[in-house]
């Protein structure tokens, strides 16, 4: 545990907010592994300020387990912290700092497990995968997964160490991020009816989104394992207009679909297109430029691992827990499953209730439980 805490302290000290990159942290981890006799492959992103990392211990070939974590964190601006968010602080058995729970606590445990596995005479490989820009849409893991698929990496399963309070999570919703660009016709506000207000188009479209959400809530599919047991539609950003006396000709809205497994986001997108067209079609008689363009700017699949299957059962045994859950937040698990034809489980120390907030923390007890699980996993791979 001393080495885990030392590593975690150093990991927290790297301010790897997604917008700023993670390359210094990745170089630190690569050097730690090199000193332990483990070579790591780096997969740089554009600009050279960020990279993903993949390392292997044990014999080559199919099977084995990937320990997967992201190294980026969310910003701290506007949050009232009791201490420096990028300097780990210990109080009452808890470790405070940005990323302690989400998810550098797991990353420290995973690095330690990989180094310890070097001397474990593994019969099947143990892998470490660290990614960048997960917090802005699981961006950095995708190029790495493409290269791993080409190399024939086929693990038996992947452990995504997002904070679940060490409970085994077998599912989460998929997410589709959509940009609606509303195009109207500019005019002086004194003659507002001679123009087509793009903000009004956005408002009309948002009304349709809310009506669809209400219908889903009333009659849509349900998955009772989720806190919100149905697919959700959410608008998070609207930008439009330049001055009060100008009828705006453009307005942009960002919104999302978070779908349960039984709902196809493509079908929901078709409804969006139909409703956007209905809104603008009647306006084109006066304003030919009237349009609501819809573009998907980010998406990742949901996760739906068989809760009673062999991998879930194995994860339950290793974790020492008894409860299988599904989580509200997204992970890279579905991307691993699709790219490497494998199975993903989400299980890690801390709670997402503690992440993304001021005074984020993970308890030492949770890290100890994680270490125990990874030690059991290593022994299983050596059997």
N, C-alpha and C positions, 0 to 999 in steps of 0.2 A: 504493500500500500504506500510506503514512503516514496517509491519511485513513481507510482501513479500520481501522487499529489505533487511531486516535483515537476513532472511533465505537465500536469494540468495548469500549474502556476505559470509555466512558460507559454503554454498554448493560449491562455487567457491574455497574456501580455501582448500578443499579436492582435492588433485591432482590425480583424478581418471582416469589417463591414463589407457587404457584397460590392458596393460601388468602388471600393478601394483595392480589391484584389487580396490574394492570400499567398503570394509567392514566397515571402519570407518564412511563413509557417511551414510551407511544403518543403522548403530547403532544409529547415531545422529537422523535420521528421525524416527526410531522406538521409541526412547525416547521422541521426540516431540509429537508423536501421543499418547504414553502412558500417558503423562502428561495431554493430552486432553481427556483421557478416551477412547482411541481407541486402541484396540489390533491389532498388525500386525503380520502376519506369515512371516517367513524368509525361503528362499529356497537357502541354501548354495551351492556354486560350489566346485569343487575339490580343495583341498589345504587350504580351510578355509579363504582365503583372499578376497573373493567376494561372493555376495549373491543378490538374487532378493527379493522383498518385495511385499506383497499383504495385503491390509486392506480394511475393509468394514464399512460403516455407513448406518444405515437404516435397514428396516425389511429384514429378509432372504427370499429367493425365487427367482423366475425367473424375468427377466427384469432388469431395471436399466442401468447405464452407467459406463464404466470403463474409468478412466483418466490414460493414459499410457505414461510413459517416460523412457528413458534410462539414466543411471547415469554416464556412462563412457564417456571419451573425447579423442580426438586425441592428439598426442604428440605436444610439442612446440619446440623441438630441431631444430636448423637451421632457426628459424623464428626470425625476428627482431621486438621485441615488444617495445612499448614506455614506458611500465610499467610492473611490475611483473604480469605475466599471471594468477597467482593463488592468486592474491590479487585484489579484485574488485575496480575499479577506476571509479569515476563519472566525466564526462566532457560533458558540453553542452547538457544535457538531455539524454545522452547515458551512459550505464554501460558497462565497458570494463573488459574482463577477459576470460580465456579459459572456454568455456561451457556456457557463458551468452546466446548465441543464440541457440547453439546445445548441450543440450537443457535444461539446468538447470533453465533458466528463466521460462519455462513452469512448470518444476518440482516444483519450489517454489510456483507458482500460484496454482498448483494442491493440494499441501499439505495444503495451506491456505484454499482452497475450501472445502477439506475434513473436516478440523477442524471446519470451520464455519457451515458445514452441520450437525454437531453433535447436534445442537440446532434447527434444521429446521423442525423437525417432518416429516421426509421423508415418503412418501407412497411407494416409490420404492428405491432400494439401490443405493448408489454411492460408487464406488470402486476406489482404487488407486493401480496401478501396476507399480513398478519400477524395471528395469532390469539391468543386467551388460553385458559387452562385445557385445553390439549392433554394435559398430564401426568395429568389425572384423568379422561380418557375422551373426548378430542376434543370438548370441550363448546362452546368459544367460536366455533369455525369454522362451526357449523351455522346459526345465525341469519344470518350474513353470506352464506353460500352460498345461502340461501333468497332473499335480496334480490338477489344477483347473477343468479340464475336468472330472477327476475321481470324484471330489466333487460335480459335477452337476452345476457348475457356468454357467449360461446362460444369459449374459447381452443382453439387446436389441441392444446396439451398443457400440463401443469403440472409444474414441477420442484419437488419437495418436498426441501428441503435438509437433511434429517436426516443425521447423520454416517455415511457409508459408506466413509470413507477414499478418497473421490472415485471409487469404483467405482459402476457403474450397476446399481441394484437394480430389478427388474421385478416383484417380488412380496413379499407378507408375509401372514401368517395373519389371519383375522378374529378378533374377540374378542366374547364375550358375558359380561357380569357378572351374576350371579344371587344373589338373597338367599333363603335358606331360613329361614322362621320356623316353628319347631317348637313346637307347643302341647300341653302335657301337663296333669297335675292335681297341684296342690300337696298336700303332706302333711308331717307331722313325720317327720324321718329315723328316729326310733325305730320308726315304723310305715311304713317306706319302701314295702313291698309294697302298701299301700293307696293309694298315689299312682301317677302316671305321670310318670316322670322325663323332662323335655324334653331334657336333655343326652343321655340314652340314645337318644332318638329321633334326635337329630342324629348320634350315633355310628353308629346303624344305617344311616342314610342315607349317611353318609360311606363306610361299608363298601361300599355299592352303587356309589357314585361310583368308588371305587378298583377295584372289580370291572369296571366299564365301561371304565376306563382300561386295565386289564390286557388286556381283550379287544381293544380298539382297537390296543394295542401288538402283540398276537399276530397279528391277522387283518385289521386295518384298512387303509385306503388308505395309500399311501406317496407322498411327494414328496421325492426324494433331494436336491433343491436346498437343503433346510433342514437345519440342524444336528440338530434333532429332527424326523425326516421324517414324523411322523404328528400327528394331532390330539391335543391334551392337555387333560386335566381336572385342575383344581387348586383345592384349598380353602385360603384364605389367612387367614380370620378366623373364630373361634368365640367367642361371648359367651353365657354363661348362668349362672344361679344368683346368689343373694345371700348365703347363709350355709350353712355345712356341715351344719347341722341342719335344713335345709329341702329337701324334694324340689322342685326347680325346675319351674315350670309353663311357662316359656318359655326358648327358646334360639335364637339367631340364628347362622347360618353364611353367610359370603360365599364364593362359589366362581366359577370361570370355565370357559369353553370357549375354547380357541384352535384354530381349525379351519383345516385346509388347504382349498384350493379345492374339492376333490372331496367334502368332507363338508358336509352341510347342518346348521347348528346347530339349526334347527327340528326336525329329526328326532331329534337328540340330546335336545332339550328334551322331546319327547314321551316318550322313555324315562325321563327324570327324573320326569315326572308319574306315569307308570305305577308306577315303583318306590316313589315317595313314598306313593302310594295303597295299595300292597300292604302297606307297613309299618304304616300307620295303620288300615287297615280292620279288622284283627284286634283292635286295641285299643279300637275304638269300642263293642264289646259291653259293656265295663265303663266306658269313659270317652267319652261322646258328643262331647266337645270335642276329642278327639285329632285332630291335623291337622298336616300339613307343607305350608305355603303357599310357593309358588315365584313370585318376581317378578323380572323382568329390570329392573335399574336402570341399565344402560348397555350399549351395543353399538355396534360399528362394523364395516363390511365389510372383508374382506380385499382385497388388491390382486393382480391377475393380468393384467399387461400382456404383450402378445405379445412375447416376447424376441427374435423374429426380424423383428418388424414395422418399419415405416418410422420410427416415433418412437424406438423403442429403438436402432435403427441410427444415427439422428441424434444421440441423446444420447451414444452411444459415440464418435462422431466428435468431438463438441464437448468431451468430457471428456478425450480422448486416451488413454483406457483401452481394454483389449481384453476384459475379463471382465465378464460379466453375472452377477449374484448375486440371491439372495433373502435378506431379512433376518428375524431372529427377532422384532424389535420391531414394534409397530404404528405407523401414520402416519395422516394425514388424507387420503392419496391416494385411497382408495376412496370417501370422501365427496365429493371433488371430481369423480371420475368419474361418480358417480351423479347429483349435482346439476346439473352443467354439461355432461353428455354429452361428456366429453373423455377424454384419456388422461393417466395420471400416471406419472412416473418419480421414483425416490428416488435422490438423489445429492448428497452434501455433504461438507464438510471435517471431518476428525477421525474418531474411532472411538467407537462406543457402548461399547466396552470401557473408554473413559476417562470416559464420562459417568456421572452419578449416584453418583460416588465422591468421597472426599476427594482434593484436589489434581487435580481435573478439569483437562484441558488440551487445547489444539489447537496444532499446530505452525504456525509462520509459513509453512513450505513448503506445508502443506495449504491455507492461505488463499490463497497465491499461485496454486496450481493451480486453486482455485475461481474466483479473479478471471480467470484465463486462459479458463476455460470460459465464464464469463458474458460476457466480451469477444467471444469467438467467436460466442456466441448473438446478441449485439447486432448484430454485423456481418451475420449471416444474416438478421435481421429487417429490416435496411436494404437488403438486396439486391433 
